[in-house]
Amino acid sequence: ERIAKENGLQIEFIRKTGAFRKDDRIKEIIKDRGEEPGLVYIFSAMETCNTYKPWHDKASGKRFLKPDTSKSLHYYFYFIDKELGPCYLRVPTWCPFRLQFYMNGHNLLATKLKKNNIDYVMHDNAFYAWRVMQVEYATDIAFRKQSDLNLMYDHIIRDSDTFSKAG
């Protein structure tokens, strides 16, 4: 709540997580807010998670924590990182406090393409029509004799030239 207040945000509680797409809501917010780095939004939701419960073993007289599942409050902190792009941190409020950090490799690639002035188009979470000026292909083959390579050399060169023109 303190973090939300410091950033001028409200925490939105999600009653039914299955019927609500957080990513769609974040896209709407980013469209209005812009893509500058920083905290974007905070959701909270009651979700099932692995927990522990106190247990007393009558036979041994020992007390310990026994693994269990339960519902507990979780916070989702959505933010934009200058290198990784949009990310979120899922923070449970109950023991064992297993944090979940999420970043999308496509967003990382998009950030790198922008920094290198490479045009691309993203549709949802997929790339379309991004191109590079030069690509190197490497095939690691070791030949014991030069004559073995000579038998395939023309074929390899011809195929790699055909492949580069097709791409």
JOFENCOR-V123396 format. One line per field, one symbol per residue. ss: DSSP state (H for helix, E for strand, C for the rest). A space follows every 50 residues. Layout:
BEGIN
ss->???
END
This chain:
BEGIN
ss->CHHHHHCCCCEEEECCHHHCCHHHHHHHHHHHHCCCCEEEEEEEEEEEEE EEEEEECCCCCCEEEEEEEEEEEEEEEEEEECCCEEEEEEEECCCCCCCE EEECHHHHHHHHHHHCCCCCEEECCEEECCCCCCCCCCCCCCCCCHHHHH HHHHHHHHHHHHHHHHC
END
